[in-house]
Amino acid sequence: MIASSTTVRNEKSSAAGPNGPLSVFLMTNTLETGGSERQFVTMAKALEREKFCVNLGCLNPIGPFLAEVEGILAFPVGGSLYGYQSWRSRLALARFLRKKRVAVAHSFDFYSNLLLIPAARFAGVPVVLGSHRQLGDLLTKKQFRAQNAVFRLCDRVVCNSVAAASRLEQAGIRKSNLAVIPNGLRAELFGPVAPALPRDPRMVRIGMISRMNHQVKQHDLFLRVAARLARRLAQVHFVLVGDGPLRPELEALVEQLGLRDRVTFLGDRRDIPAVLASLDISVSASSSESLSNVIMESMAAGIPVVASNVGGNPELVAQGKTGLLFPPGVEEEFAVALETLVLQPELRKQFAASARERAQAEYAIPRVRDRYQDLYRGLLAEKGWKPPLALESLRPADIGEGRSH
């Protein structure tokens, strides 16, 4: 059933008066562990409430991030984005947006793009935005075409990297309809924190933080490189953070490579700053990446990064200044980059300081939040939008039965 109208802010009318907050609706797919979901929650909490009245929606409000937001509305699609339930949800969503007189509607990932964007246009929302937070190569051709079709209904598509924006431009989306805004880093990511694992000055700990649900993350490549280094360097220890269906396979590979005493599996963690405080080097080995939250959070924590040279990674990792890049999938060069940092502690410190400084200057949440807020207000100004003078209060019965999450 469709959820009630509880919002993050309150149950009152959310229309903006001439000097009041703008009504904004943000939507994501789920609240499971993931980069897009994390950014959705981060921005939902960061938007300034004196300027924006924020309502949140979700196709399937489950997952660890659900505890971090209040009053999120459920608009389920059932088994298909084109089935009866999905169209019922689109209509309910359109009624909600119209009743709330939402000024800006913004979807954050693939499934919410396909649900919210058409509904917002049908409801007459003045400014409609989609999001492209990956390179697109993880979508099927049919999915990519469908998403591009709804992107043509948007006022802007927000991409979190130049690489992601370039991919859409190549696919025919006009450059003027693309906006690049990087992911934002919460203030707590820059603060001091006790390490999750005890530190040993004789040990160099190398960690990879990633869900174990897709081969694209290249956990197996990391473990093969770990085996190379373990044979030559007694001081290195390896940490895998995350969980998923590939974990049993990776645990078996650790045994096969003789790394049982050199690799620690930490599972899914909510204390990533504490985990990063336990590491000396952070790794991202993905074969596809738009803008890695792990790389950004490592930079904020002052941890040097070794990453594959794909997608938006070179937009974050300045080669030889904040970390090292290696050609994707090339085991030998990956191993050389890691060994270079293992054997040069002063270089690690230099990279760490530069990375932290850059993260603070470019990706701290106030700076990124302001770019979103400026985009929302700027697009409304371009359209000559004026806020409504009044709005009737919205009752749960107006949009369907159910409850908020």
C-alpha positions in Angstrom: 0.0 0.0 0.0 1.1 3.6 -0.5 2.5 5.4 2.4 1.1 8.3 4.3 2.3 11.9 4.1 4.6 12.1 7.0 7.8 14.1 6.0 11.2 14.6 7.4 10.2 18.1 8.6 6.6 17.9 9.7 3.0 17.1 8.6 2.1 20.7 7.9 1.7 22.3 4.5 5.0 22.4 2.6 4.3 25.1 0.1 6.8 27.9 0.1 5.6 31.3 0.8 7.4 34.3 -0.7 10.0 34.1 1.9 9.5 30.6 3.2 11.3 27.3 2.4 11.0 25.6 -1.0 9.1 22.3 -1.1 11.6 19.6 -2.3 11.0 15.9 -2.9 13.9 13.5 -3.0 13.6 9.8 -4.0 15.7 6.7 -4.0 15.3 3.0 -4.7 16.2 1.4 -1.3 18.1 2.3 1.8 20.5 -0.7 1.6 24.2 -0.2 2.0 25.5 1.6 -1.1 27.0 4.7 -2.5 23.8 6.2 -4.0 21.8 5.4 -0.9 24.4 7.0 1.3 24.4 10.2 -0.8 20.6 10.3 -0.7 20.6 10.2 3.1 23.5 12.6 3.4 21.8 15.2 1.2 18.4 14.7 2.7 19.9 15.6 6.1 22.1 18.4 4.8 19.7 20.6 3.0 19.1 23.7 5.1 15.6 23.5 6.6 15.1 27.2 6.7 15.4 27.2 2.9 13.9 23.8 2.0 11.0 21.8 3.2 12.2 18.3 2.5 10.0 15.3 1.7 11.5 11.9 1.0 10.3 8.9 -1.0 11.6 5.4 -1.6 10.5 2.5 -3.8 11.4 -0.1 -1.1 12.3 1.5 2.2 14.4 -1.3 3.7 18.1 -1.3 4.7 20.4 0.1 7.4 20.1 3.7 6.3 16.4 3.6 7.1 17.3 4.3 10.7 18.9 7.6 9.7 15.8 9.3 8.1 12.3 9.9 9.4 9.0 9.9 7.7 10.1 8.4 4.4 7.2 7.6 2.0 6.9 4.2 0.3 5.9 4.0 -3.3 6.3 0.3 -4.2 6.5 -0.9 -7.8 6.0 -4.6 -7.2 7.8 -7.0 -9.5 8.0 -4.7 -12.5 8.5 -1.0 -13.3 5.8 -1.4 -16.0 3.3 -3.5 -14.1 0.0 -2.5 -12.5 1.5 -1.7 -9.1 4.2 0.6 -10.5 1.6 2.6 -12.5 -0.6 2.8 -9.4 2.4 4.2 -7.5 3.2 6.7 -10.2 -0.3 8.0 -10.0 -0.2 8.2 -6.2 3.1 9.9 -6.4 1.8 12.4 -8.9 -1.1 13.2 -6.6 1.2 13.7 -3.7 3.5 16.0 -5.6 0.6 18.1 -6.8 -1.1 18.3 -3.4 2.2 19.3 -1.8 2.9 21.7 -4.7 6.5 20.4 -4.8 8.8 22.9 -6.5 11.7 20.5 -7.1 11.6 16.7 -7.5 14.9 14.9 -7.7 15.5 11.2 -8.1 18.8 9.6 -7.1 19.2 6.3 -8.9 18.0 4.2 -11.8 14.7 2.8 -10.5 13.7 6.1 -8.9 14.5 7.9 -12.1 12.0 5.7 -14.0 9.3 6.2 -11.4 9.6 9.8 -10.2 10.6 11.7 -13.4 7.4 10.9 -15.4 5.2 11.2 -12.3 6.7 14.7 -11.6 6.2 15.9 -15.1 2.6 14.6 -15.0 2.0 16.4 -11.7 3.4 19.7 -13.2 6.4 20.0 -10.9 8.3 23.1 -12.0 11.8 21.6 -11.8 12.5 17.9 -12.3 16.0 16.3 -11.9 17.3 12.8 -12.4 20.7 11.3 -11.3 23.3 9.3 -13.0 25.7 8.0 -10.4 27.5 5.3 -12.3 29.0 5.0 -15.8 26.1 3.1 -17.2 28.0 0.0 -18.1 26.3 -1.9 -15.2 22.9 -1.4 -16.9 21.6 -3.5 -19.7 21.1 -1.8 -23.1 17.4 -1.8 -22.5 17.8 -0.2 -19.1 20.2 2.4 -20.4 17.9 3.4 -23.3 14.9 3.6 -20.9 16.8 5.8 -18.5 18.0 8.1 -21.3 14.4 8.4 -22.5 13.2 9.7 -19.1 16.3 11.9 -18.8 15.0 13.8 -21.7 12.1 14.9 -19.5 14.5 16.4 -16.9 15.5 20.0 -16.5 18.9 18.6 -15.4 20.6 15.3 -14.8 23.0 15.4 -11.9 26.1 13.3 -12.4 28.6 12.8 -9.7 31.6 12.7 -12.0 32.8 14.2 -15.3 33.2 10.6 -16.5 29.5 9.8 -15.9 28.4 13.0 -17.6 30.6 12.3 -20.6 28.9 8.9 -21.0 25.5 10.5 -21.1 26.7 13.1 -23.6 28.0 10.4 -25.8 24.6 8.7 -25.6 22.8 11.9 -26.9 21.9 13.8 -23.7 22.7 17.5 -24.3 25.6 18.8 -22.3 23.6 21.8 -21.2 21.2 19.4 -19.5 24.0 17.8 -17.4 25.2 19.1 -14.1 28.3 17.6 -12.3 28.2 17.7 -8.6 30.5 15.3 -6.6 29.4 13.3 -3.7 29.5 15.0 -0.3 31.5 14.0 2.8 29.9 14.4 6.2 31.7 16.3 8.9 32.3 13.3 11.1 34.4 11.7 8.4 37.1 14.3 9.0 37.1 14.0 12.8 39.5 11.9 15.0 38.2 8.4 15.8 39.5 5.4 17.7 40.6 2.6 15.3 38.3 -0.4 15.0 41.3 -2.7 15.0 44.3 -2.4 17.3 47.3 -0.6 15.6 50.7 -2.3 15.5 53.6 0.0 14.4 55.3 -3.1 12.8 52.3 -3.8 10.6 51.2 -2.2 7.3 47.5 -2.8 7.0 45.9 -2.6 3.5 42.1 -2.6 3.2 39.4 -2.9 0.6 35.9 -1.6 1.5 33.2 -2.8 -0.9 30.1 -4.9 -1.1 30.7 -8.4 -2.1 27.9 -8.6 -4.6 29.5 -8.0 -8.0 32.6 -9.1 -9.8 33.2 -5.6 -11.0 34.7 -4.7 -7.6 37.6 -7.1 -8.4 38.0 -8.6 -4.9 39.7 -11.6 -6.5 42.3 -9.3 -8.1 43.0 -7.7 -4.8 43.5 -11.1 -3.1 45.9 -12.3 -5.9 48.0 -9.2 -5.4 47.8 -9.7 -1.6 49.3 -13.2 -2.2 52.2 -11.7 -4.2 53.0 -9.1 -1.5 52.6 -11.5 1.4 55.4 -13.7 0.0 57.8 -10.8 0.0 56.7 -8.5 2.8 56.2 -9.9 6.2 54.7 -6.7 7.6 51.6 -6.5 5.4 48.2 -7.6 6.5 45.0 -7.3 4.4 41.4 -6.4 5.4 38.2 -7.0 3.5 35.2 -4.9 4.7 31.8 -5.6 3.4 29.5 -8.6 2.8 27.4 -10.2 0.1 26.8 -13.4 -1.9 30.5 -13.5 -3.1 31.9 -13.8 0.4 32.0 -17.6 0.6 33.8 -17.7 -2.8 36.3 -15.1 -1.5 36.9 -16.9 1.7 37.7 -20.1 -0.3 40.1 -18.1 -2.5 41.9 -16.9 0.7 42.4 -20.5 1.7 43.5 -21.5 -1.8 46.1 -18.7 -1.9 47.5 -19.6 1.6 46.4 -16.2 3.1 44.4 -17.5 6.1 46.7 -15.7 8.6 47.1 -12.6 6.5 43.5 -11.6 5.6 40.8 -10.4 8.0 37.1 -10.3 6.9 35.3 -7.6 8.9 31.8 -8.1 7.3 29.4 -5.2 6.8 30.3 -2.3 9.0 28.5 0.9 10.0 31.7 2.4 11.6 33.7 3.1 8.4 35.7 6.0 9.9 36.9 3.7 12.7 37.7 1.0 10.1 39.7 3.6 8.0 41.6 4.7 11.1 42.8 1.1 11.3 44.3 1.1 7.8 47.6 2.4 6.3 46.5 2.1 2.7 43.0 2.0 1.1 42.3 0.1 -2.2 39.7 0.5 -4.9 40.2 -2.1 -7.6 36.9 -1.8 -9.5 36.7 -2.2 -13.2 33.9 0.4 -13.3 33.4 3.4 -11.0 31.8 6.8 -11.3 32.8 8.5 -8.1 33.9 6.2 -5.3 32.6 7.0 -1.8 35.3 4.8 -0.4 38.1 6.7 -2.1 36.6 10.0 -0.9 36.1 8.8 2.7 39.7 7.4 2.7 40.9 10.8 1.6 38.9 12.5 4.4 40.4 10.1 6.9 44.0 10.9 5.6 44.5 7.4 4.2 46.5 7.1 0.9 44.7 5.4 -1.9 45.7 2.9 -4.6 43.0 2.7 -7.2 42.3 1.5 -10.7 42.4 4.2 -13.4 38.8 4.0 -14.4 35.8 6.3 -14.6 35.9 9.1 -12.0 38.9 7.6 -10.0 41.4 9.9 -11.6 39.1 12.9 -10.8 39.7 12.0 -7.1 43.2 10.5 -7.0 45.9 12.9 -8.2 48.6 10.5 -9.4 51.7 10.8 -7.3 50.2 13.5 -5.1 47.3 12.0 -3.2 47.7 8.3 -4.2 48.6 6.0 -7.0 46.6 4.7 -10.0 47.1 1.5 -11.9 45.6 0.2 -15.2 42.4 -1.7 -14.4 42.9 -5.4 -14.1 46.7 -5.3 -14.4 47.9 -7.3 -11.5 51.6 -6.5 -11.8 51.2 -2.7 -11.8 48.7 -3.0 -8.9 51.2 -4.9 -6.9 54.0 -2.4 -7.7 51.9 0.5 -6.6 51.0 -1.2 -3.3 54.6 -2.2 -2.6 55.8 1.3 -3.3 53.6 2.7 -0.5 54.3 -0.2 1.9 58.0 0.4 1.7 57.8 4.2 1.9 56.1 5.4 5.0 57.0 9.0 4.4 55.4 8.9 1.0 52.2 7.5 2.6 52.2 10.5 5.1 52.7 12.9 2.2 49.9 11.5 0.2 47.6 11.3 3.2 48.0 14.9 4.1 47.4 16.1 0.5 44.4 13.8 0.1 42.8 15.1 3.3 43.4 18.7 2.4 41.8 18.2 -1.0 38.8 16.3 0.4 38.2 19.1 2.9 38.4 21.8 0.3 36.3 20.2 -2.4 34.0 17.5 -1.0 33.0 18.6 2.5 29.2 18.4 2.7 28.6 22.2 3.2 30.3 22.9 -0.1 28.5 20.1 -2.0 25.1 20.9 -0.3 25.4 24.6 -1.5 25.9 23.4 -5.1 22.7 21.4 -4.9 20.8 24.2 -3.3 22.1 26.7 -5.9 21.1 24.3 -8.7 17.6 24.0 -7.3 17.1 27.7 -6.8 18.8 28.6 -10.1 16.6 26.3 -12.2 13.5 27.7 -10.6 14.7 31.3 -11.3 15.4 30.3 -14.9 11.7 29.3 -15.2 10.5 32.5 -13.6 8.8 30.3 -10.9 6.8 32.0 -8.2 5.8 30.2 -5.0 2.1 29.5 -4.4 0.4 31.8 -1.9 -1.4 29.0 0.0 -1.7 25.3 0.2 -4.4 23.2 1.8 -3.1 20.7 4.3 -2.6 17.2 3.0 -4.2 14.2 4.7 -3.0 10.6 4.4 -6.3 9.8 2.7 -5.5 12.1 -0.2 -2.7 9.9 -1.5 -3.7 6.4 -0.4 -3.8 4.2 2.6 -0.7 3.0 4.4 2.0 4.3 6.6 5.3 6.1 6.6 8.6 4.6 7.5 
